[in-house]
Amino acid sequence: DFLDVRPFPRGIADAKRRAEVWDAYRKDLLSLPGIAIFLFGNKAVDGKILLADGLKKEFDISLEQNVLTLPVGGTGSMAKKLGEEVVANFDVYFKGPDALLKDALIALQRPREKLNDYLSEILTTVKALAD
């Protein structure tokens, strides 16, 4: 009842039109949640793995729409870059001093062996955000 998964529409040949549709899609998608969790954030381009600029766009849209942002930097790539930014500027992203929240967020920046290893820390962080 609380998870909404919607893949991006990929069948748009015109790059300009696709960018416009994806921007509107991102804004609509991010108007729904109270918290956005950011994982990974990489893409393959011409055989190279690059940081996903789309994840950064989604992060920025989340901030514009007052959605709480939760980058799981330990998953690497753009999420790592965003996690470093949020931890370094915690007071900008979260209102008021909250040691529990900051500690939970810092814990999410450490690499883990398996994605499931983040679940308890994500739940702790979401609980700290809800309090």
N, C-alpha and C positions, 0 to 999 in steps of 0.2 A: 504494500500500500504506500510505501514511502520512497521507493526507488523508481526513477524514471530514466530509461536508457533510450536515447534517440541518436542513431548514427547520422553523420552529416550527409546531405544529398550530394552524391558524387557525379551524377550523370549530366553535369553542366559543362559543355565544351568550351564556351567563351570564358576566358580567365577573369575578365573584368566583371562579368555578370556573376560568376561563381563567387568571387570575393564579396560582392554586394549581398548575395544570398546568404553566404556563410556568416557575414557580419550581423545581419538581421537575425539569423538563426541563433548565433551566440547570445545576442542580447535577449531574445525571447527565452532561450533555455536558462539563462542566468537570472531571469526575473522571478523564477520560481522558488529556489531554495533559500534557506536562511544561512546555510554553510556550504561552501564549495571546497572539496578536497582535491588537491592537485598532485598527481602521480606522474612519474617519468617525464615525458615531454621531449621526445626525440622523433626524428623522421629521417627516412632515407631519401637522399636527393643525389642523382647521378652516381650511385654506388657509395656515397659517403653518408655517415650518420651525423646529422646536424641537430642543434637545439631547435625545438618546435616553437616557431614564432606564434603559432595559433594558441598554444597554451598561455603564452605571455599576454596575448590579446584577451583571452578569457579571464585571466587574473585581473587585468586592468578593468574590464567590464564589471567584474565582481565588485571591485572597489567602488566604481562609479555608482553601482546599484545598492551599495551598503550591504552586500553579502559578506559574511565573515569568511576570510580566506585561510585555508589550512594546507600549506604546501608540505608534502612529505618528501623532504629533501634527500633522505636516505635512498630513495629510488633512483636518484641521479638525474642527469640532464637538466632540462629547464626547471624541473621541480627543485633540484638542488640549488640552482641560482636564485630562485624565488625564496626558498627557505632561508638561505643565507641573508638575503635582503630583509626578510621579515624579522628574523632573530636580531639582526644588527640594529634594526629600527623598530623594536617591539612597541614602544610607546606611540609611534605614528600609526601603527596598524591596529592596536588594541587600546581601548580606553582604560586608564587607571593602572596602577601597579598590581599585578597578580602573579606572584611567584609560582604558584601551582601551574597556571596556564603557561608561563614562560618555560618552566622546567619540562612540561609535557611537550611543548613545541620543540624545544631543543632535542629531546629524546627522539623525535620524528626525523631529525636531520642525520642520525647515525645509520649507516648502511646495515642491512640485515640480510641474512642468508635467503630467507623466503618472504614473499609478500605477506603471508599470513602472520609473520612475526610482528607486523605493524598493527594488527587489529586491536590488541589491548591498549596500545599507546594512542591510537586514533580515538578509541572510545573514551579514554581518560581525558584527552584534549577536548573532545566534543562536550563531555560532561563539565569540564572547567569553563568552557564557553557558555554553556547553558546556565550556569550558576550566577 
